[in-house]
Amino acid sequence: MKKDQIKSRFKEMKGNAKEVAGKVIEIREPGYPGNIQNAHGNIAAAYAALQNEYKKAG
């Protein structure tokens, strides 16, 4: 994994932790920061993986 992917996975993990905390204290709003951060981590990790594949091909 490259540096960008690792950072993205940490963002995803923090988002998951915030989601769990939100569920524990019963905050289930769709725009809750944990949900947003988790989605951002997923997208950023996918983008970093795509960049790595592009570099390997080129």
Secondary structure, DSSP 8 states (H G I E B T S, - for coil): --HHHHHHHHHHHHHHHHHHHHHHTT---TT-HHHHHHHHHHHHHHHHHHHHHHHHH-
